[in-house]
Amino acid sequence: MILYGIPTCDATKKAMAWLKKKEIGFQFHDYRVSGIEDDKLNEWIKREGLEKILNKKSTTWRNLSNTEQARANSQSGAVKLMKEHTTLIKRPIVEKGKTLIVGQDDKRYEAELL
């Protein structure tokens, strides 16, 4: 299982704490340190939709110019934007086999990870 996120993100911290409390092993993938591949972003978008993967509520999004935000109107543009600004990727994302959980969600963790 892989937990994708940023270690300073509160939602990522909560997800990590939940997994540790339940003694569920996981690998942590820090977007800022390791980046993210186009293929992985495109896979997530295909499974969950762009609106769920692209975090438009983030400070990073609000600080982008209108021109930069407009790049997210296409999937390819959004992927490039998320690679340039990894804080635009929704956090955390938990991937275990075919299970993909976007955002911190204790109920889904309980149902799908235990």
C-alpha positions as a Markdown table, in Angstrom:
| # | Residue | x | y | z |
|---|---|---|---|---|
| 1 | Met | 0.0 | 0.0 | 0.0 |
| 2 | Ile | 1.2 | 3.5 | -0.8 |
| 3 | Leu | 0.1 | 6.7 | 0.8 |
| 4 | Tyr | 0.7 | 9.7 | -1.4 |
| 5 | Gly | 0.9 | 13.2 | 0.0 |
| 6 | Ile | 3.0 | 15.8 | 1.7 |
| 7 | Pro | 4.1 | 15.3 | 5.3 |
| 8 | Thr | 3.1 | 18.8 | 6.4 |
| 9 | Cys | -0.5 | 18.4 | 5.2 |
| 10 | Asp | -2.9 | 18.0 | 8.0 |
| 11 | Ala | -5.1 | 15.5 | 6.1 |
| 12 | Thr | -2.0 | 13.4 | 5.2 |
| 13 | Lys | -0.9 | 13.5 | 8.9 |
| 14 | Lys | -4.3 | 12.2 | 9.9 |
| 15 | Ala | -4.2 | 9.4 | 7.4 |
| 16 | Met | -0.7 | 8.4 | 8.5 |
| 17 | Ala | -1.8 | 8.4 | 12.1 |
| 18 | Trp | -4.9 | 6.3 | 11.3 |
| 19 | Leu | -2.8 | 3.7 | 9.5 |
| 20 | Lys | -0.2 | 3.6 | 12.2 |
| 21 | Lys | -2.9 | 3.2 | 14.9 |
| 22 | Lys | -4.4 | 0.3 | 13.0 |
| 23 | Glu | -0.9 | -1.1 | 12.5 |
| 24 | Ile | -1.3 | -1.1 | 8.7 |
| 25 | Gly | 2.0 | -1.0 | 6.9 |
| 26 | Phe | 2.4 | 1.5 | 4.1 |
| 27 | Gln | 5.0 | 3.2 | 2.0 |
| 28 | Phe | 4.9 | 7.0 | 2.0 |
| 29 | His | 5.3 | 8.8 | -1.3 |
| 30 | Asp | 6.1 | 12.5 | -0.7 |
| 31 | Tyr | 5.1 | 14.5 | -3.8 |
| 32 | Arg | 7.6 | 17.2 | -3.1 |
| 33 | Val | 10.6 | 14.9 | -2.7 |
| 34 | Ser | 9.7 | 12.2 | -5.3 |
| 35 | Gly | 7.4 | 14.1 | -7.7 |
| 36 | Ile | 4.7 | 12.2 | -9.6 |
| 37 | Glu | 4.6 | 10.5 | -13.0 |
| 38 | Asp | 2.2 | 11.6 | -15.8 |
| 39 | Asp | 1.0 | 8.0 | -16.0 |
| 40 | Lys | 0.0 | 7.9 | -12.4 |
| 41 | Leu | -1.9 | 11.2 | -12.5 |
| 42 | Asn | -3.6 | 10.1 | -15.7 |
| 43 | Glu | -4.6 | 6.8 | -14.2 |
| 44 | Trp | -6.1 | 8.5 | -11.1 |
| 45 | Ile | -7.9 | 11.0 | -13.3 |
| 46 | Lys | -9.3 | 8.1 | -15.4 |
| 47 | Arg | -10.5 | 6.3 | -12.2 |
| 48 | Glu | -11.8 | 9.3 | -10.1 |
| 49 | Gly | -12.1 | 12.2 | -12.4 |
| 50 | Leu | -10.1 | 15.4 | -12.8 |
| 51 | Glu | -12.2 | 17.4 | -10.3 |
| 52 | Lys | -11.5 | 14.9 | -7.6 |
| 53 | Ile | -7.7 | 14.8 | -8.2 |
| 54 | Leu | -7.0 | 18.5 | -8.8 |
| 55 | Asn | -7.3 | 20.4 | -5.6 |
| 56 | Lys | -8.9 | 23.7 | -6.5 |
| 57 | Lys | -9.5 | 24.5 | -2.8 |
| 58 | Ser | -5.7 | 24.8 | -2.1 |
| 59 | Thr | -3.8 | 28.0 | -1.5 |
| 60 | Thr | -1.6 | 27.1 | -4.4 |
| 61 | Trp | -4.6 | 27.1 | -6.7 |
| 62 | Arg | -5.9 | 30.5 | -5.4 |
| 63 | Asn | -2.4 | 32.0 | -6.0 |
| 64 | Leu | -2.2 | 30.9 | -9.6 |
| 65 | Ser | -2.9 | 33.5 | -12.3 |
| 66 | Asn | -6.1 | 33.1 | -14.4 |
| 67 | Thr | -3.9 | 32.0 | -17.3 |
| 68 | Glu | -2.2 | 29.3 | -15.2 |
| 69 | Gln | -5.6 | 28.1 | -13.9 |
| 70 | Ala | -6.9 | 28.0 | -17.5 |
| 71 | Arg | -4.3 | 25.3 | -18.3 |
| 72 | Ala | -6.3 | 22.9 | -16.1 |
| 73 | Asn | -9.2 | 23.1 | -18.6 |
| 74 | Ser | -7.7 | 20.1 | -20.4 |
| 75 | Gln | -6.5 | 16.9 | -18.8 |
| 76 | Ser | -3.0 | 17.2 | -20.3 |
| 77 | Gly | -2.7 | 20.8 | -19.1 |
| 78 | Ala | -3.9 | 19.9 | -15.6 |
| 79 | Val | -1.4 | 17.0 | -15.4 |
| 80 | Lys | 1.4 | 19.4 | -16.3 |
| 81 | Leu | 0.2 | 21.9 | -13.8 |
| 82 | Met | 0.0 | 19.3 | -11.0 |
| 83 | Lys | 3.5 | 18.1 | -11.8 |
| 84 | Glu | 4.8 | 21.7 | -11.6 |
| 85 | His | 2.8 | 22.4 | -8.4 |
| 86 | Thr | 2.4 | 19.1 | -6.6 |
| 87 | Thr | 0.4 | 20.8 | -3.8 |
| 88 | Leu | -2.4 | 20.9 | -6.4 |
| 89 | Ile | -2.8 | 17.2 | -6.1 |
| 90 | Lys | -5.5 | 16.2 | -3.6 |
| 91 | Arg | -4.1 | 14.7 | -0.4 |
| 92 | Pro | -3.8 | 12.1 | 0.7 |
| 93 | Ile | -4.3 | 9.4 | -1.9 |
| 94 | Val | -4.2 | 5.8 | -0.7 |
| 95 | Glu | -3.5 | 3.1 | -3.2 |
| 96 | Lys | -3.8 | -0.5 | -2.3 |
| 97 | Gly | -4.1 | -2.9 | -5.2 |
| 98 | Lys | -7.2 | -1.8 | -7.1 |
| 99 | Thr | -8.4 | 0.3 | -4.2 |
| 100 | Leu | -7.9 | 4.1 | -4.6 |
| 101 | Ile | -9.1 | 6.4 | -1.8 |
| 102 | Val | -8.8 | 10.1 | -2.5 |
| 103 | Gly | -8.8 | 12.4 | 0.5 |
| 104 | Gln | -8.7 | 11.5 | 4.2 |
| 105 | Asp | -11.7 | 9.3 | 4.9 |
| 106 | Asp | -11.7 | 7.1 | 8.0 |
| 107 | Lys | -14.9 | 5.3 | 7.1 |
| 108 | Arg | -13.5 | 4.2 | 3.7 |
| 109 | Tyr | -10.2 | 3.3 | 5.3 |
| 110 | Glu | -12.1 | 1.1 | 7.8 |
| 111 | Ala | -14.2 | -0.5 | 5.1 |
| 112 | Glu | -11.5 | -1.0 | 2.4 |
| 113 | Leu | -8.2 | -1.3 | 4.1 |
| 114 | Leu | -8.8 | -3.5 | 7.1 |
